[in-house]
Amino acid sequence: MKQPLRRMRTPWFATLKAGMLMLLCAATLPGHATEATAIPAEKPDAPTAAPAPASAPSGVSYEKVHEVFSGDRTVAGEKITFPQKDASVRAIVVTLEPGEATAWHRHGAPLFAYILQGEVTVFYEGIGEKVFRQGDGVMEAMAVTHQGRNTADGETRILAVFLLGDSKEAVVPEDAPAKGLH
């Protein structure tokens, strides 16, 4: 007699990883939805799939995979630490017109950014500037005050995925640093 299938709970970080991958894929497809997309919290039980190609992350069965970021440090060299309680994800698309800049700020939670279109130059206090272009993925600095400016000829669009929790704020406004960095 067959035993009934038991549903196993997916760890929050695996759900987060799958959700981020789905957001990145959906955001880069032509005609993608710009409104929030519902993603199931858990995958229903299914038969085991065939092994994924060698270039795909473990457990992913896509034919083509292009890695945009892998690492354990932010662009400023800070160690990435994940929320321990009240974990949540907030994903937004930031649009900057040519020459437009963000306010000076830092982040109270890890932020993964993917440049969907254009180019952004980010000025980091004590570090200098870094340029990110369409297709670049970056773990943004958290404790370092910074400002991003669209340095492209056209619109720049950035997918920003905040890994929130521990009662931390996604964006913390800051005063501009000493002269010479903006």
C-alpha positions in Angstrom: 0.0 0.0 0.0 1.4 3.4 -1.0 2.1 5.9 1.7 0.5 9.4 1.2 2.9 12.1 0.1 3.9 14.4 2.8 4.3 18.1 2.2 7.7 19.4 3.3 8.1 23.0 4.4 10.6 25.0 2.3 13.2 27.0 4.3 12.6 30.7 4.1 16.0 31.3 2.4 15.2 28.8 -0.4 11.8 30.4 -1.0 13.6 33.8 -1.0 16.2 32.6 -3.5 13.6 31.1 -5.8 11.4 34.3 -5.5 14.4 36.6 -6.3 15.3 34.5 -9.4 11.7 34.6 -10.6 11.5 38.4 -10.1 14.8 38.9 -12.0 13.6 36.7 -14.9 10.2 38.3 -15.0 11.6 41.8 -14.9 13.9 41.2 -17.8 11.4 39.7 -20.2 9.8 41.9 -22.9 6.3 43.1 -21.8 6.9 42.1 -18.2 4.4 43.1 -15.5 5.5 46.1 -13.5 2.9 45.5 -10.8 3.4 43.1 -7.9 3.3 39.4 -9.0 2.0 36.7 -6.7 4.5 33.9 -6.1 3.4 30.9 -4.3 4.9 30.5 -0.8 5.6 26.8 -1.3 6.0 24.6 -4.3 3.5 21.7 -4.4 4.9 18.2 -4.2 6.1 17.0 -7.6 8.1 14.2 -9.0 11.9 14.7 -9.0 13.1 16.4 -12.1 16.0 15.4 -14.3 19.4 16.8 -13.2 20.0 20.4 -14.1 22.7 21.4 -16.6 26.1 21.9 -14.9 25.9 25.8 -15.3 22.6 26.0 -13.4 22.4 26.5 -9.6 21.6 23.4 -7.7 17.9 22.4 -8.0 17.2 24.7 -10.9 16.3 23.1 -14.2 16.8 26.0 -16.7 18.5 25.5 -20.1 20.4 28.8 -20.0 21.6 30.5 -16.8 23.5 33.8 -16.6 24.8 34.6 -13.2 24.6 38.3 -12.3 26.0 38.1 -8.8 27.5 35.6 -6.4 29.3 36.5 -3.2 29.1 37.2 0.5 30.2 40.9 0.6 28.6 44.2 -0.4 30.2 46.5 -3.0 31.8 48.3 0.0 33.3 45.0 1.3 30.8 44.6 4.2 29.9 41.0 5.2 26.3 40.2 4.2 24.1 39.2 7.1 20.6 38.1 6.7 17.7 39.0 9.0 17.1 36.6 11.9 13.5 37.5 12.7 10.5 38.9 10.8 12.2 38.3 7.4 10.4 39.8 4.4 11.3 40.8 0.9 10.4 44.1 -0.9 11.2 44.4 -4.6 10.8 47.7 -6.4 11.9 49.2 -9.8 13.6 52.5 -9.4 13.5 54.8 -12.5 15.9 57.7 -12.8 15.8 60.2 -15.7 19.1 61.4 -17.3 21.1 63.4 -14.7 18.6 62.5 -11.9 20.2 61.5 -8.6 18.9 59.8 -5.4 19.1 61.5 -2.1 22.2 60.6 0.0 21.4 57.5 2.0 22.5 54.2 3.4 20.6 50.9 3.9 19.5 49.2 7.1 19.1 45.9 5.4 20.8 43.9 2.6 19.9 45.1 -0.9 20.5 43.3 -4.2 20.2 45.6 -7.2 20.0 44.6 -10.9 20.4 47.3 -13.6 17.6 46.6 -16.0 18.4 49.5 -18.3 20.9 52.4 -18.6 23.8 53.3 -16.3 24.1 54.5 -12.7 27.2 56.0 -11.1 27.2 55.6 -7.3 29.3 57.8 -5.2 30.4 56.1 -1.9 31.7 58.2 1.1 35.3 57.3 1.7 35.5 54.9 -1.3 34.8 57.0 -4.4 32.6 56.2 -7.4 31.6 53.0 -9.1 29.7 52.7 -12.4 27.0 50.0 -12.9 25.5 49.3 -16.3 22.6 47.3 -17.8 23.0 43.7 -16.8 25.1 44.3 -13.7 24.1 42.9 -10.4 25.4 44.2 -7.1 25.0 43.8 -3.4 24.7 47.4 -2.3 26.6 49.0 0.5 24.7 49.1 3.8 26.7 51.2 6.3 28.4 53.5 3.8 26.6 56.7 2.9 26.1 56.9 -0.9 24.2 58.5 -3.8 23.3 57.2 -7.2 23.1 59.3 -10.4 21.8 58.4 -13.8 24.9 58.9 -16.1 23.2 57.4 -19.2 21.8 59.4 -22.1 18.3 57.8 -21.5 16.2 56.5 -18.6 17.9 54.1 -16.1 15.8 51.4 -14.4 17.0 49.4 -11.4 15.4 46.4 -9.8 16.0 46.7 -6.1 15.3 43.7 -3.9 15.5 44.5 -0.1 15.9 41.6 2.4 14.1 43.1 5.3 13.7 42.0 8.9 15.1 42.6 12.4 13.1 45.9 12.4 15.6 47.5 10.0 14.7 50.2 7.5 15.3 49.6 3.7 16.5 53.1 3.1 17.9 55.5 5.8 18.3 59.1 4.7 21.8 60.6 5.4 23.4 64.1 5.1 25.7 64.6 2.1 29.3 63.7 3.0 32.1 66.3 3.0 32.8 68.3 -0.1 34.2 66.6 -3.2 32.1 63.5 -3.5 29.1 64.6 -5.4 
